[in-house]
Amino acid sequence: MEEKLFNQSFVYKSYSKHELAQLYLPYNARSTAVKKFNLWLQQSPDFWNRLQEAGIDRCTRYYTSQQVQMIVNYLGEP
């Protein structure tokens, strides 16, 4: 029997912060993934300023599909 591999591409949609963080850091506990994810987003002051202009801050719990696209363009696909 032949095994078929399915290439799952990333879906640009609204995500909660913990969902998106765990896509990038799947082997970390939820709280650890969110903390690391927040640090990644704030590493570049220019990028962090653009995210803030798009309505994101450290306490943001849900990202719109447009905000997700900005993040993925910066970090790459999870």
C-alpha positions as a Python dict, from the first residue, in 0.01 Angstrom:
ca = {
    (1, 'M'): (0, 0, 0),
    (2, 'E'): (141, 338, -101),
    (3, 'E'): (160, 605, 167),
    (4, 'K'): (43, 950, 60),
    (5, 'L'): (199, 1258, 213),
    (6, 'F'): (-15, 1565, 239),
    (7, 'N'): (157, 1900, 240),
    (8, 'Q'): (-30, 2111, 491),
    (9, 'S'): (26, 2477, 423),
    (10, 'F'): (-32, 2748, 678),
    (11, 'V'): (-384, 2895, 681),
    (12, 'Y'): (-409, 3273, 716),
    (13, 'K'): (-703, 3329, 948),
    (14, 'S'): (-775, 3478, 1288),
    (15, 'Y'): (-580, 3302, 1565),
    (16, 'S'): (-567, 3337, 1939),
    (17, 'K'): (-224, 3428, 2071),
    (18, 'H'): (-175, 3088, 2233),
    (19, 'E'): (-278, 2903, 1915),
    (20, 'L'): (-28, 3094, 1703),
    (21, 'A'): (245, 3072, 1966),
    (22, 'Q'): (204, 2695, 1988),
    (23, 'L'): (223, 2661, 1611),
    (24, 'Y'): (567, 2821, 1630),
    (25, 'L'): (670, 2648, 1954),
    (26, 'P'): (481, 2316, 1956),
    (27, 'Y'): (701, 2143, 2215),
    (28, 'N'): (671, 2417, 2476),
    (29, 'A'): (404, 2448, 2741),
    (30, 'R'): (132, 2695, 2647),
    (31, 'S'): (248, 2968, 2887),
    (32, 'T'): (613, 2926, 2787),
    (33, 'A'): (523, 2939, 2417),
    (34, 'V'): (329, 3265, 2466),
    (35, 'K'): (615, 3425, 2663),
    (36, 'K'): (874, 3330, 2400),
    (37, 'F'): (642, 3436, 2119),
    (38, 'N'): (595, 3779, 2281),
    (39, 'L'): (974, 3815, 2306),
    (40, 'W'): (1017, 3726, 1938),
    (41, 'L'): (763, 3989, 1833),
    (42, 'Q'): (934, 4257, 2041),
    (43, 'Q'): (1293, 4182, 1934),
    (44, 'S'): (1283, 4434, 1652),
    (45, 'P'): (1166, 4779, 1768),
    (46, 'D'): (1065, 4870, 1410),
    (47, 'F'): (854, 4559, 1371),
    (48, 'W'): (702, 4600, 1718),
    (49, 'N'): (604, 4959, 1630),
    (50, 'R'): (432, 4836, 1311),
    (51, 'L'): (243, 4574, 1511),
    (52, 'Q'): (131, 4839, 1760),
    (53, 'E'): (7, 5055, 1472),
    (54, 'A'): (-193, 4751, 1358),
    (55, 'G'): (-354, 4726, 1704),
    (56, 'I'): (-132, 4466, 1873),
    (57, 'D'): (18, 4499, 2220),
    (58, 'R'): (150, 4250, 2479),
    (59, 'C'): (-203, 4191, 2610),
    (60, 'T'): (-363, 4120, 2273),
    (61, 'R'): (-535, 3782, 2291),
    (62, 'Y'): (-659, 3743, 1933),
    (63, 'Y'): (-499, 3838, 1603),
    (64, 'T'): (-689, 3925, 1287),
    (65, 'S'): (-590, 3750, 965),
    (66, 'Q'): (-413, 4071, 854),
    (67, 'Q'): (-212, 4083, 1179),
    (68, 'V'): (-128, 3713, 1140),
    (69, 'Q'): (-1, 3783, 791),
    (70, 'M'): (228, 4057, 925),
    (71, 'I'): (366, 3820, 1188),
    (72, 'V'): (419, 3534, 942),
    (73, 'N'): (591, 3768, 697),
    (74, 'Y'): (831, 3861, 978),
    (75, 'L'): (887, 3520, 1139),
    (76, 'G'): (819, 3289, 845),
    (77, 'E'): (556, 3016, 840),
    (78, 'P'): (537, 2802, 1152),
}
